Amino acid sequence: MALLLAHGARPEGTNALLRAIDRANVGAVEALLAAGADPNGVVASHPSGEPVPDVVPLHHVALHHAPSRIVAALLEAGADPSREWNGRTAYRTAQVCGARDVASALTEAGFATPLTSVEAHLASCAEGVVPEVPLDLSALSLEDLTLVRRVAAIPGRAAHLEALLASGYE
């Protein structure tokens, strides 16, 4: 990537920043931001024609449990922590996904926001606690309904997964 950037490659309009976040590559994220990657950017399309999620980088960090240093790099580059995706701020997304480091980094930066009752329920599950009242799955967004699949793909999240299943997820 450094070689490409050195020879004039530009990250605009690509998913390079999101892929660097996927890989938890702090150096790549910082290099892409320095090269002009938009910390609030949404990739409109992919050259392959594959559908691209409309997630913004700070939320992508929460969804992928990326290191808190990436949160700091995005904030330093101008990421908007109040921007919503799937009806939530990045902090609330981190809570729902159980991305503790991301939520802590956003809290320390002063960007914690109150959770809705559904988010509090999901955040409780993220801590491995099964709430007493089952979750009304019909109240969830399509993105929220994929939470079990996301959690199952993250090592060390068995308690979170068990709590979601006990709470009503299939």
VMD Tcl script that builds the backbone (N, CA, C; Angstrom):
set m [mol new atoms 510]
animate dup $m
set s [atomselect $m all]
$s set {name element resname resid chain x y z} {
  {N N MET 1 A 0.822 -1.176 0.000}
  {CA C MET 1 A 0.000 0.000 0.000}
  {C C MET 1 A 0.873 1.250 0.000}
  {N N ALA 2 A 1.935 1.242 0.793}
  {CA C ALA 2 A 2.834 2.394 0.834}
  {C C ALA 2 A 3.421 2.670 -0.549}
  {N N LEU 3 A 3.765 1.614 -1.263}
  {CA C LEU 3 A 4.316 1.765 -2.610}
  {C C LEU 3 A 3.273 2.373 -3.552}
  {N N LEU 4 A 2.050 1.899 -3.472}
  {CA C LEU 4 A 0.984 2.453 -4.303}
  {C C LEU 4 A 0.760 3.930 -3.999}
  {N N LEU 5 A 0.701 4.273 -2.729}
  {CA C LEU 5 A 0.497 5.668 -2.342}
  {C C LEU 5 A 1.674 6.526 -2.793}
  {N N ALA 6 A 2.888 5.994 -2.681}
  {CA C ALA 6 A 4.078 6.730 -3.096}
  {C C ALA 6 A 4.075 7.021 -4.600}
  {N N HIS 7 A 3.380 6.187 -5.352}
  {CA C HIS 7 A 3.327 6.368 -6.803}
  {C C HIS 7 A 2.012 6.989 -7.275}
  {N N GLY 8 A 1.331 7.653 -6.353}
  {CA C GLY 8 A 0.175 8.441 -6.746}
  {C C GLY 8 A -1.194 7.821 -6.582}
  {N N ALA 9 A -1.286 6.614 -6.082}
  {CA C ALA 9 A -2.607 6.022 -5.855}
  {C C ALA 9 A -3.366 6.870 -4.843}
  {N N ARG 10 A -4.650 6.997 -5.030}
  {CA C ARG 10 A -5.495 7.779 -4.145}
  {C C ARG 10 A -6.606 6.900 -3.595}
  {N N PRO 11 A -6.888 7.029 -2.304}
  {CA C PRO 11 A -7.916 6.173 -1.692}
  {C C PRO 11 A -9.355 6.594 -1.966}
  {N N GLU 12 A -9.569 7.801 -2.522}
  {CA C GLU 12 A -10.932 8.270 -2.749}
  {C C GLU 12 A -11.700 7.290 -3.624}
  {N N GLY 13 A -12.931 7.008 -3.224}
  {CA C GLY 13 A -13.798 6.147 -4.012}
  {C C GLY 13 A -13.483 4.664 -3.897}
  {N N THR 14 A -12.563 4.311 -3.013}
  {CA C THR 14 A -12.229 2.897 -2.824}
  {C C THR 14 A -12.675 2.451 -1.439}
  {N N ASN 15 A -12.593 1.160 -1.213}
  {CA C ASN 15 A -12.893 0.621 0.112}
  {C C ASN 15 A -11.610 0.345 0.898}
  {N N ALA 16 A -10.510 0.969 0.493}
  {CA C ALA 16 A -9.210 0.708 1.129}
  {C C ALA 16 A -9.230 0.989 2.630}
  {N N LEU 17 A -9.847 2.089 3.035}
  {CA C LEU 17 A -9.889 2.422 4.463}
  {C C LEU 17 A -10.668 1.364 5.241}
  {N N LEU 18 A -11.798 0.940 4.704}
  {CA C LEU 18 A -12.584 -0.091 5.389}
  {C C LEU 18 A -11.818 -1.404 5.475}
  {N N ARG 19 A -11.088 -1.758 4.423}
  {CA C ARG 19 A -10.312 -3.004 4.445}
  {C C ARG 19 A -9.163 -2.912 5.451}
  {N N ALA 20 A -8.541 -1.751 5.569}
  {CA C ALA 20 A -7.483 -1.579 6.571}
  {C C ALA 20 A -8.066 -1.725 7.975}
  {N N ILE 21 A -9.284 -1.228 8.165}
  {CA C ILE 21 A -9.965 -1.383 9.454}
  {C C ILE 21 A -10.272 -2.855 9.701}
  {N N ASP 22 A -10.757 -3.554 8.669}
  {CA C ASP 22 A -11.036 -4.993 8.796}
  {C C ASP 22 A -9.821 -5.738 9.329}
  {N N ARG 23 A -8.667 -5.346 8.853}
  {CA C ARG 23 A -7.426 -6.036 9.203}
  {C C ARG 23 A -6.778 -5.479 10.476}
  {N N ALA 24 A -7.438 -4.496 11.096}
  {CA C ALA 24 A -6.930 -3.856 12.310}
  {C C ALA 24 A -5.527 -3.313 12.101}
  {N N ASN 25 A -5.263 -2.807 10.892}
  {CA C ASN 25 A -3.942 -2.314 10.525}
  {C C ASN 25 A -3.880 -0.809 10.771}
  {N N VAL 26 A -3.413 -0.454 11.959}
  {CA C VAL 26 A -3.362 0.946 12.374}
  {C C VAL 26 A -2.495 1.761 11.417}
  {N N GLY 27 A -1.331 1.247 11.049}
  {CA C GLY 27 A -0.436 1.967 10.146}
  {C C GLY 27 A -1.080 2.237 8.801}
  {N N ALA 28 A -1.787 1.262 8.261}
  {CA C ALA 28 A -2.455 1.444 6.972}
  {C C ALA 28 A -3.570 2.482 7.088}
  {N N VAL 29 A -4.329 2.436 8.174}
  {CA C VAL 29 A -5.395 3.421 8.381}
  {C C VAL 29 A -4.787 4.819 8.429}
  {N N GLU 30 A -3.724 4.983 9.199}
  {CA C GLU 30 A -3.087 6.300 9.317}
  {C C GLU 30 A -2.533 6.769 7.974}
  {N N ALA 31 A -1.926 5.863 7.212}
  {CA C ALA 31 A -1.375 6.226 5.905}
  {C C ALA 31 A -2.479 6.620 4.931}
  {N N LEU 32 A -3.569 5.878 4.934}
  {CA C LEU 32 A -4.683 6.201 4.043}
  {C C LEU 32 A -5.317 7.540 4.409}
  {N N LEU 33 A -5.472 7.801 5.696}
  {CA C LEU 33 A -6.020 9.088 6.126}
  {C C LEU 33 A -5.083 10.224 5.721}
  {N N ALA 34 A -3.776 10.012 5.887}
  {CA C ALA 34 A -2.796 11.028 5.481}
  {C C ALA 34 A -2.833 11.259 3.973}
  {N N ALA 35 A -3.198 10.234 3.215}
  {CA C ALA 35 A -3.269 10.341 1.754}
  {C C ALA 35 A -4.611 10.875 1.267}
  {N N GLY 36 A -5.492 11.229 2.196}
  {CA C GLY 36 A -6.749 11.848 1.806}
  {C C GLY 36 A -7.993 11.001 1.922}
  {N N ALA 37 A -7.898 9.806 2.507}
  {CA C ALA 37 A -9.101 9.002 2.703}
  {C C ALA 37 A -10.074 9.783 3.587}
  {N N ASP 38 A -11.332 9.733 3.247}
  {CA C ASP 38 A -12.366 10.464 3.971}
  {C C ASP 38 A -12.768 9.689 5.220}
  {N N PRO 39 A -12.525 10.251 6.423}
  {CA C PRO 39 A -12.881 9.539 7.654}
  {C C PRO 39 A -14.386 9.412 7.864}
  {N N ASN 40 A -15.173 10.090 7.027}
  {CA C ASN 40 A -16.637 9.999 7.080}
  {C C ASN 40 A -17.206 9.409 5.799}
  {N N GLY 41 A -16.328 8.931 4.943}
  {CA C GLY 41 A -16.741 8.498 3.619}
  {C C GLY 41 A -17.481 7.178 3.588}
  {N N VAL 42 A -18.383 7.105 2.650}
  {CA C VAL 42 A -19.119 5.881 2.373}
  {C C VAL 42 A -18.764 5.491 0.949}
  {N N VAL 43 A -18.397 4.248 0.757}
  {CA C VAL 43 A -18.071 3.777 -0.580}
  {C C VAL 43 A -19.376 3.598 -1.348}
  {N N ALA 44 A -19.497 4.315 -2.467}
  {CA C ALA 44 A -20.743 4.287 -3.230}
  {C C ALA 44 A -20.909 3.005 -4.029}
  {N N SER 45 A -19.812 2.494 -4.569}
  {CA C SER 45 A -19.895 1.276 -5.367}
  {C C SER 45 A -18.535 0.599 -5.374}
  {N N HIS 46 A -18.525 -0.644 -5.757}
  {CA C HIS 46 A -17.286 -1.414 -5.845}
  {C C HIS 46 A -17.079 -1.797 -7.298}
  {N N PRO 47 A -15.842 -1.731 -7.801}
  {CA C PRO 47 A -15.603 -2.049 -9.215}
  {C C PRO 47 A -16.119 -3.428 -9.627}
  {N N SER 48 A -16.212 -4.354 -8.689}
  {CA C SER 48 A -16.679 -5.706 -9.009}
  {C C SER 48 A -18.180 -5.762 -9.240}
  {N N GLY 49 A -18.875 -4.701 -8.819}
  {CA C GLY 49 A -20.323 -4.715 -8.908}
  {C C GLY 49 A -20.995 -5.320 -7.691}
  {N N GLU 50 A -20.194 -5.861 -6.774}
  {CA C GLU 50 A -20.739 -6.432 -5.544}
  {C C GLU 50 A -21.375 -5.330 -4.703}
  {N N PRO 51 A -22.427 -5.646 -3.971}
  {CA C PRO 51 A -23.024 -4.631 -3.110}
  {C C PRO 51 A -22.034 -4.200 -2.027}
  {N N VAL 52 A -22.079 -2.932 -1.695}
  {CA C VAL 52 A -21.181 -2.374 -0.689}
  {C C VAL 52 A -22.037 -1.857 0.463}
  {N N PRO 53 A -21.703 -2.233 1.695}
  {CA C PRO 53 A -22.477 -1.691 2.816}
  {C C PRO 53 A -22.260 -0.187 2.929}
  {N N ASP 54 A -23.266 0.525 3.379}
  {CA C ASP 54 A -23.172 1.981 3.473}
  {C C ASP 54 A -22.607 2.438 4.816}
  {N N VAL 55 A -21.818 1.605 5.427}
  {CA C VAL 55 A -21.274 1.906 6.747}
  {C C VAL 55 A -20.156 2.939 6.649}
  {N N VAL 56 A -20.124 3.841 7.634}
  {CA C VAL 56 A -19.050 4.831 7.711}
  {C C VAL 56 A -17.916 4.258 8.556}
  {N N PRO 57 A -16.694 4.774 8.400}
  {CA C PRO 57 A -15.537 4.173 9.064}
  {C C PRO 57 A -15.644 3.990 10.586}
  {N N LEU 58 A -16.134 4.986 11.333}
  {CA C LEU 58 A -16.207 4.803 12.797}
  {C C LEU 58 A -17.125 3.648 13.181}
  {N N HIS 59 A -18.214 3.495 12.467}
  {CA C HIS 59 A -19.117 2.378 12.745}
  {C C HIS 59 A -18.470 1.062 12.318}
  {N N HIS 60 A -17.730 1.107 11.232}
  {CA C HIS 60 A -17.029 -0.097 10.754}
  {C C HIS 60 A -16.026 -0.571 11.813}
  {N N VAL 61 A -15.375 0.374 12.464}
  {CA C VAL 61 A -14.453 0.052 13.561}
  {C C VAL 61 A -15.191 -0.708 14.655}
  {N N ALA 62 A -16.392 -0.230 15.010}
  {CA C ALA 62 A -17.180 -0.885 16.054}
  {C C ALA 62 A -17.636 -2.268 15.616}
  {N N LEU 63 A -18.095 -2.386 14.375}
  {CA C LEU 63 A -18.577 -3.680 13.873}
  {C C LEU 63 A -17.471 -4.726 13.838}
  {N N HIS 64 A -16.240 -4.283 13.638}
  {CA C HIS 64 A -15.122 -5.214 13.501}
  {C C HIS 64 A -14.202 -5.244 14.710}
  {N N HIS 65 A -14.601 -4.588 15.793}
  {CA C HIS 65 A -13.822 -4.604 17.031}
  {C C HIS 65 A -12.370 -4.201 16.787}
  {N N ALA 66 A -12.183 -3.176 15.995}
  {CA C ALA 66 A -10.831 -2.715 15.663}
  {C C ALA 66 A -10.189 -2.046 16.883}
  {N N PRO 67 A -8.876 -1.904 16.856}
  {CA C PRO 67 A -8.178 -1.293 17.995}
  {C C PRO 67 A -8.578 0.169 18.231}
  {N N SER 68 A -8.510 0.577 19.483}
  {CA C SER 68 A -8.897 1.940 19.836}
  {C C SER 68 A -8.004 2.973 19.166}
  {N N ARG 69 A -6.780 2.619 18.813}
  {CA C ARG 69 A -5.896 3.563 18.118}
  {C C ARG 69 A -6.494 3.961 16.761}
  {N N ILE 70 A -7.258 3.071 16.143}
  {CA C ILE 70 A -7.914 3.416 14.885}
  {C C ILE 70 A -9.027 4.432 15.146}
  {N N VAL 71 A -9.722 4.296 16.257}
  {CA C VAL 71 A -10.735 5.294 16.630}
  {C C VAL 71 A -10.060 6.655 16.748}
  {N N ALA 72 A -8.933 6.694 17.459}
  {CA C ALA 72 A -8.215 7.955 17.651}
  {C C ALA 72 A -7.772 8.538 16.313}
  {N N ALA 73 A -7.260 7.702 15.417}
  {CA C ALA 73 A -6.800 8.187 14.110}
  {C C ALA 73 A -7.961 8.775 13.308}
  {N N LEU 74 A -9.105 8.102 13.337}
  {CA C LEU 74 A -10.274 8.602 12.609}
  {C C LEU 74 A -10.765 9.921 13.201}
  {N N LEU 75 A -10.821 10.000 14.530}
  {CA C LEU 75 A -11.256 11.240 15.175}
  {C C LEU 75 A -10.287 12.379 14.865}
  {N N GLU 76 A -8.988 12.094 14.916}
  {CA C GLU 76 A -7.979 13.113 14.600}
  {C C GLU 76 A -8.112 13.597 13.158}
  {N N ALA 77 A -8.567 12.719 12.276}
  {CA C ALA 77 A -8.712 13.071 10.860}
  {C C ALA 77 A -10.055 13.734 10.561}
  {N N GLY 78 A -10.898 13.881 11.570}
  {CA C GLY 78 A -12.160 14.577 11.380}
  {C C GLY 78 A -13.403 13.716 11.305}
  {N N ALA 79 A -13.318 12.458 11.711}
  {CA C ALA 79 A -14.514 11.605 11.722}
  {C C ALA 79 A -15.569 12.229 12.628}
  {N N ASP 80 A -16.807 12.156 12.198}
  {CA C ASP 80 A -17.924 12.729 12.944}
  {C C ASP 80 A -18.546 11.665 13.841}
  {N N PRO 81 A -18.267 11.708 15.153}
  {CA C PRO 81 A -18.800 10.689 16.057}
  {C C PRO 81 A -20.301 10.794 16.291}
  {N N SER 82 A -20.910 11.889 15.860}
  {CA C SER 82 A -22.365 12.022 16.032}
  {C C SER 82 A -23.122 11.486 14.817}
  {N N ARG 83 A -22.402 11.161 13.764}
  {CA C ARG 83 A -23.054 10.648 12.555}
  {C C ARG 83 A -23.687 9.291 12.861}
  {N N GLU 84 A -24.890 9.112 12.366}
  {CA C GLU 84 A -25.593 7.859 12.625}
  {C C GLU 84 A -25.533 6.927 11.425}
  {N N TRP 85 A -25.502 5.671 11.727}
  {CA C TRP 85 A -25.611 4.595 10.750}
  {C C TRP 85 A -26.499 3.539 11.400}
  {N N ASN 86 A -27.424 3.000 10.677}
  {CA C ASN 86 A -28.381 2.040 11.225}
  {C C ASN 86 A -29.107 2.649 12.432}
  {N N GLY 87 A -29.295 3.978 12.394}
  {CA C GLY 87 A -30.019 4.665 13.459}
  {C C GLY 87 A -29.233 4.871 14.736}
  {N N ARG 88 A -27.913 4.683 14.683}
  {CA C ARG 88 A -27.086 4.773 15.891}
  {C C ARG 88 A -25.816 5.568 15.656}
  {N N THR 89 A -25.323 6.158 16.750}
  {CA C THR 89 A -23.982 6.737 16.726}
  {C C THR 89 A -22.971 5.590 16.787}
  {N N ALA 90 A -21.718 5.906 16.528}
  {CA C ALA 90 A -20.666 4.889 16.594}
  {C C ALA 90 A -20.552 4.323 18.013}
  {N N TYR 91 A -20.723 5.165 19.012}
  {CA C TYR 91 A -20.653 4.693 20.397}
  {C C TYR 91 A -21.734 3.654 20.660}
  {N N ARG 92 A -22.961 3.961 20.245}
  {CA C ARG 92 A -24.069 3.028 20.483}
  {C C ARG 92 A -23.878 1.746 19.674}
  {N N THR 93 A -23.321 1.858 18.472}
  {CA C THR 93 A -23.015 0.671 17.676}
  {C C THR 93 A -21.980 -0.181 18.403}
  {N N ALA 94 A -20.958 0.447 18.949}
  {CA C ALA 94 A -19.926 -0.285 19.687}
  {C C ALA 94 A -20.527 -1.015 20.887}
  {N N GLN 95 A -21.435 -0.372 21.596}
  {CA C GLN 95 A -22.075 -1.006 22.757}
  {C C GLN 95 A -22.875 -2.228 22.336}
  {N N VAL 96 A -23.666 -2.079 21.275}
  {CA C VAL 96 A -24.506 -3.173 20.789}
  {C C VAL 96 A -23.653 -4.347 20.318}
  {N N CYS 97 A -22.525 -4.036 19.679}
  {CA C CYS 97 A -21.645 -5.083 19.135}
  {C C CYS 97 A -20.685 -5.654 20.170}
  {N N GLY 98 A -20.628 -5.053 21.336}
  {CA C GLY 98 A -19.706 -5.529 22.362}
  {C C GLY 98 A -18.265 -5.138 22.097}
  {N N ALA 99 A -18.058 -4.087 21.330}
  {CA C ALA 99 A -16.706 -3.600 21.027}
  {C C ALA 99 A -16.269 -2.675 22.166}
  {N N ARG 100 A -15.861 -3.275 23.266}
  {CA C ARG 100 A -15.549 -2.526 24.488}
  {C C ARG 100 A -14.470 -1.479 24.288}
  {N N ASP 101 A -13.378 -1.838 23.586}
  {CA C ASP 101 A -12.286 -0.890 23.382}
  {C C ASP 101 A -12.740 0.321 22.577}
  {N N VAL 102 A -13.573 0.070 21.585}
  {CA C VAL 102 A -14.089 1.158 20.752}
  {C C VAL 102 A -14.998 2.053 21.593}
  {N N ALA 103 A -15.913 1.449 22.343}
  {CA C ALA 103 A -16.820 2.223 23.201}
  {C C ALA 103 A -16.030 3.026 24.232}
  {N N SER 104 A -14.999 2.422 24.809}
  {CA C SER 104 A -14.173 3.125 25.797}
  {C C SER 104 A -13.440 4.305 25.170}
  {N N ALA 105 A -12.894 4.097 23.968}
  {CA C ALA 105 A -12.174 5.182 23.296}
  {C C ALA 105 A -13.116 6.342 22.990}
  {N N LEU 106 A -14.330 6.030 22.543}
  {CA C LEU 106 A -15.298 7.088 22.253}
  {C C LEU 106 A -15.770 7.768 23.535}
  {N N THR 107 A -15.906 7.012 24.614}
  {CA C THR 107 A -16.277 7.598 25.902}
  {C C THR 107 A -15.178 8.545 26.378}
  {N N GLU 108 A -13.936 8.090 26.320}
  {CA C GLU 108 A -12.803 8.924 26.752}
  {C C GLU 108 A -12.683 10.197 25.921}
  {N N ALA 109 A -13.100 10.127 24.669}
  {CA C ALA 109 A -13.055 11.303 23.795}
  {C C ALA 109 A -14.285 12.195 23.977}
  {N N GLY 110 A -15.211 11.775 24.843}
  {CA C GLY 110 A -16.382 12.586 25.147}
  {C C GLY 110 A -17.569 12.350 24.240}
  {N N PHE 111 A -17.630 11.180 23.605}
  {CA C PHE 111 A -18.690 10.933 22.629}
  {C C PHE 111 A -19.645 9.814 23.010}
  {N N ALA 112 A -19.757 9.508 24.290}
  {CA C ALA 112 A -20.746 8.520 24.734}
  {C C ALA 112 A -22.138 9.138 24.590}
  {N N THR 113 A -23.083 8.339 24.140}
  {CA C THR 113 A -24.463 8.800 23.985}
  {C C THR 113 A -25.385 7.778 24.643}
  {N N PRO 114 A -26.533 8.222 25.147}
  {CA C PRO 114 A -27.447 7.297 25.816}
  {C C PRO 114 A -27.960 6.208 24.872}
  {N N LEU 115 A -28.183 5.028 25.435}
  {CA C LEU 115 A -28.704 3.900 24.671}
  {C C LEU 115 A -30.226 3.868 24.752}
  {N N THR 116 A -30.854 3.415 23.679}
  {CA C THR 116 A -32.295 3.169 23.713}
  {C C THR 116 A -32.509 1.881 24.514}
  {N N SER 117 A -33.754 1.545 24.792}
  {CA C SER 117 A -34.022 0.312 25.545}
  {C C SER 117 A -33.582 -0.923 24.756}
  {N N VAL 118 A -33.805 -0.925 23.441}
  {CA C VAL 118 A -33.364 -2.062 22.622}
  {C C VAL 118 A -31.840 -2.149 22.631}
  {N N GLU 119 A -31.178 -1.009 22.494}
  {CA C GLU 119 A -29.708 -0.995 22.521}
  {C C GLU 119 A -29.183 -1.456 23.874}
  {N N ALA 120 A -29.829 -1.043 24.952}
  {CA C ALA 120 A -29.411 -1.483 26.284}
  {C C ALA 120 A -29.562 -2.997 26.408}
  {N N HIS 121 A -30.630 -3.536 25.849}
  {CA C HIS 121 A -30.849 -4.983 25.849}
  {C C HIS 121 A -29.708 -5.674 25.101}
  {N N LEU 122 A -29.404 -5.185 23.892}
  {CA C LEU 122 A -28.342 -5.785 23.081}
  {C C LEU 122 A -26.973 -5.597 23.736}
  {N N ALA 123 A -26.747 -4.452 24.371}
  {CA C ALA 123 A -25.483 -4.206 25.062}
  {C C ALA 123 A -25.326 -5.146 26.255}
  {N N SER 124 A -26.429 -5.449 26.919}
  {CA C SER 124 A -26.400 -6.407 28.021}
  {C C SER 124 A -25.996 -7.789 27.500}
  {N N CYS 125 A -26.569 -8.168 26.373}
  {CA C CYS 125 A -26.188 -9.442 25.746}
  {C C CYS 125 A -24.701 -9.434 25.392}
  {N N ALA 126 A -24.203 -8.285 24.937}
  {CA C ALA 126 A -22.791 -8.175 24.581}
  {C C ALA 126 A -21.882 -8.433 25.773}
  {N N GLU 127 A -22.394 -8.188 26.965}
  {CA C GLU 127 A -21.633 -8.459 28.188}
  {C C GLU 127 A -21.850 -9.891 28.680}
  {N N GLY 128 A -22.635 -10.659 27.933}
  {CA C GLY 128 A -22.885 -12.047 28.298}
  {C C GLY 128 A -24.022 -12.225 29.278}
  {N N VAL 129 A -24.792 -11.169 29.482}
  {CA C VAL 129 A -25.913 -11.208 30.422}
  {C C VAL 129 A -27.208 -11.367 29.629}
  {N N VAL 130 A -27.982 -12.374 29.998}
  {CA C VAL 130 A -29.261 -12.590 29.332}
  {C C VAL 130 A -30.314 -11.753 30.055}
  {N N PRO 131 A -30.900 -10.782 29.378}
  {CA C PRO 131 A -31.958 -10.001 30.017}
  {C C PRO 131 A -33.153 -10.881 30.350}
  {N N GLU 132 A -33.899 -10.486 31.371}
  {CA C GLU 132 A -35.033 -11.289 31.823}
  {C C GLU 132 A -36.160 -11.350 30.801}
  {N N VAL 133 A -36.364 -10.285 30.058}
  {CA C VAL 133 A -37.434 -10.233 29.069}
  {C C VAL 133 A -36.826 -10.486 27.684}
  {N N PRO 134 A -37.381 -11.420 26.920}
  {CA C PRO 134 A -36.859 -11.667 25.575}
  {C C PRO 134 A -36.983 -10.430 24.696}
  {N N LEU 135 A -36.141 -10.367 23.714}
  {CA C LEU 135 A -36.130 -9.252 22.776}
  {C C LEU 135 A -37.226 -9.418 21.735}
  {N N ASP 136 A -37.893 -8.329 21.389}
  {CA C ASP 136 A -38.889 -8.343 20.323}
  {C C ASP 136 A -38.142 -8.186 19.001}
  {N N LEU 137 A -37.889 -9.293 18.316}
  {CA C LEU 137 A -37.106 -9.263 17.083}
  {C C LEU 137 A -37.773 -8.427 15.997}
  {N N SER 138 A -39.076 -8.271 16.049}
  {CA C SER 138 A -39.758 -7.476 15.027}
  {C C SER 138 A -39.407 -5.989 15.145}
  {N N ALA 139 A -38.841 -5.582 16.272}
  {CA C ALA 139 A -38.460 -4.188 16.480}
  {C C ALA 139 A -37.055 -3.892 15.964}
  {N N LEU 140 A -36.365 -4.913 15.474}
  {CA C LEU 140 A -34.981 -4.731 15.038}
  {C C LEU 140 A -34.879 -4.405 13.556}
  {N N SER 141 A -33.818 -3.685 13.224}
  {CA C SER 141 A -33.535 -3.392 11.818}
  {C C SER 141 A -32.976 -4.650 11.157}
  {N N LEU 142 A -32.942 -4.649 9.840}
  {CA C LEU 142 A -32.340 -5.776 9.115}
  {C C LEU 142 A -30.892 -5.962 9.522}
  {N N GLU 143 A -30.184 -4.853 9.733}
  {CA C GLU 143 A -28.785 -4.931 10.156}
  {C C GLU 143 A -28.681 -5.586 11.530}
  {N N ASP 144 A -29.576 -5.218 12.448}
  {CA C ASP 144 A -29.548 -5.802 13.792}
  {C C ASP 144 A -29.839 -7.298 13.752}
  {N N LEU 145 A -30.646 -7.706 12.809}
  {CA C LEU 145 A -30.966 -9.128 12.702}
  {C C LEU 145 A -29.759 -9.963 12.270}
  {N N THR 146 A -28.731 -9.322 11.723}
  {CA C THR 146 A -27.511 -10.045 11.334}
  {C C THR 146 A -26.483 -10.080 12.464}
  {N N LEU 147 A -26.838 -9.537 13.609}
  {CA C LEU 147 A -25.888 -9.450 14.724}
  {C C LEU 147 A -25.351 -10.812 15.146}
  {N N VAL 148 A -26.196 -11.829 15.169}
  {CA C VAL 148 A -25.737 -13.171 15.558}
  {C C VAL 148 A -24.619 -13.642 14.627}
  {N N ARG 149 A -24.802 -13.434 13.348}
  {CA C ARG 149 A -23.782 -13.840 12.374}
  {C C ARG 149 A -22.489 -13.070 12.595}
  {N N ARG 150 A -22.599 -11.776 12.853}
  {CA C ARG 150 A -21.399 -10.963 13.105}
  {C C ARG 150 A -20.666 -11.443 14.362}
  {N N VAL 151 A -21.430 -11.645 15.418}
  {CA C VAL 151 A -20.835 -12.049 16.691}
  {C C VAL 151 A -20.192 -13.430 16.569}
  {N N ALA 152 A -20.836 -14.330 15.864}
  {CA C ALA 152 A -20.309 -15.687 15.704}
  {C C ALA 152 A -18.962 -15.692 14.992}
  {N N ALA 153 A -18.684 -14.671 14.201}
  {CA C ALA 153 A -17.435 -14.603 13.440}
  {C C ALA 153 A -16.280 -13.998 14.235}
  {N N ILE 154 A -16.546 -13.537 15.449}
  {CA C ILE 154 A -15.497 -12.881 16.246}
  {C C ILE 154 A -15.025 -13.831 17.349}
  {N N PRO 155 A -13.753 -14.185 17.339}
  {CA C PRO 155 A -13.231 -15.083 18.376}
  {C C PRO 155 A -13.466 -14.519 19.783}
  {N N GLY 156 A -13.781 -15.401 20.703}
  {CA C GLY 156 A -13.937 -15.016 22.102}
  {C C GLY 156 A -15.290 -14.428 22.464}
  {N N ARG 157 A -16.257 -14.502 21.576}
  {CA C ARG 157 A -17.567 -13.893 21.825}
  {C C ARG 157 A -18.649 -14.926 22.130}
  {N N ALA 158 A -18.278 -16.095 22.654}
  {CA C ALA 158 A -19.254 -17.155 22.923}
  {C C ALA 158 A -20.340 -16.709 23.905}
  {N N ALA 159 A -19.965 -16.019 24.977}
  {CA C ALA 159 A -20.964 -15.583 25.962}
  {C C ALA 159 A -21.939 -14.584 25.340}
  {N N HIS 160 A -21.433 -13.720 24.490}
  {CA C HIS 160 A -22.279 -12.755 23.785}
  {C C HIS 160 A -23.262 -13.501 22.887}
  {N N LEU 161 A -22.758 -14.462 22.135}
  {CA C LEU 161 A -23.590 -15.247 21.233}
  {C C LEU 161 A -24.658 -16.021 22.010}
  {N N GLU 162 A -24.266 -16.652 23.099}
  {CA C GLU 162 A -25.220 -17.407 23.924}
  {C C GLU 162 A -26.318 -16.495 24.467}
  {N N ALA 163 A -25.953 -15.292 24.905}
  {CA C ALA 163 A -26.947 -14.364 25.439}
  {C C ALA 163 A -27.918 -13.913 24.342}
  {N N LEU 164 A -27.411 -13.669 23.133}
  {CA C LEU 164 A -28.293 -13.294 22.034}
  {C C LEU 164 A -29.276 -14.416 21.721}
  {N N LEU 165 A -28.788 -15.641 21.669}
  {CA C LEU 165 A -29.658 -16.784 21.369}
  {C C LEU 165 A -30.703 -16.974 22.471}
  {N N ALA 166 A -30.287 -16.831 23.728}
  {CA C ALA 166 A -31.225 -16.973 24.837}
  {C C ALA 166 A -32.228 -15.816 24.865}
  {N N SER 167 A -31.867 -14.713 24.241}
  {CA C SER 167 A -32.727 -13.535 24.240}
  {C C SER 167 A -33.755 -13.534 23.114}
  {N N GLY 168 A -33.690 -14.565 22.242}
  {CA C GLY 168 A -34.701 -14.670 21.195}
  {C C GLY 168 A -34.182 -14.785 19.781}
  {N N TYR 169 A -32.909 -14.480 19.570}
  {CA C TYR 169 A -32.357 -14.626 18.223}
  {C C TYR 169 A -32.349 -16.100 17.836}
  {N N GLU 170 A -32.482 -16.360 16.548}
  {CA C GLU 170 A -32.415 -17.737 16.047}
  {C C GLU 170 A -31.013 -18.020 15.552}
}
mol reanalyze $m
mol bondsrecalc $m
mol representation Tube
mol addrep $m
